[in-house]
Amino acid sequence: MQANISQSKLFDQIIDLRSQTLVFATLDWSFERMAEPTGRVADDLFEQHRAAAE
């Protein structure tokens, strides 16, 4: 099975998958793309980048 899910939900899915398969399931994952940061995370990253450039 292949799915696109957010990283914040990934670990819940791992637990559910292993529980439903009596711990016989395995999971391989990789990043295909990353979402653009928003809110305070974006502000913090901007400030870190600006400080590093000075």
C-alpha positions in Angstrom: 0.0 0.0 0.0 1.2 3.5 -0.7 -0.2 6.7 0.9 0.6 10.3 1.3 0.2 11.3 4.9 1.5 14.1 7.0 4.4 13.4 9.3 2.4 14.4 12.3 0.0 11.5 11.7 2.6 9.0 10.6 3.5 7.6 14.0 -0.2 7.1 14.9 -0.6 5.1 11.7 2.4 3.0 12.5 0.9 2.0 15.9 -2.5 1.3 14.3 -0.9 -0.8 11.5 1.2 -2.9 13.9 -1.8 -3.4 16.3 -4.1 -4.5 13.5 -1.6 -7.0 12.1 -0.5 -8.5 15.4 2.9 -6.8 15.1 3.7 -8.6 11.8 3.5 -5.5 9.6 6.5 -3.4 8.6 6.6 0.1 7.3 9.1 1.8 5.0 8.8 5.5 4.5 10.5 8.3 2.7 9.9 12.0 2.1 8.6 12.9 -1.3 7.9 16.5 -0.6 7.8 18.8 2.4 5.1 21.3 3.2 5.9 25.0 3.4 6.2 26.0 7.1 3.6 28.5 8.4 3.0 30.6 11.5 5.5 30.7 14.3 7.6 27.9 12.7 8.0 30.0 9.6 8.8 33.1 11.6 11.5 31.2 13.7 13.1 29.8 10.5 13.2 33.3 8.9 14.8 34.8 12.0 17.4 32.0 12.1 18.2 32.4 8.4 18.5 36.2 8.8 20.8 35.9 11.9 23.0 33.4 10.0 23.4 35.8 7.1 24.6 38.7 9.3 
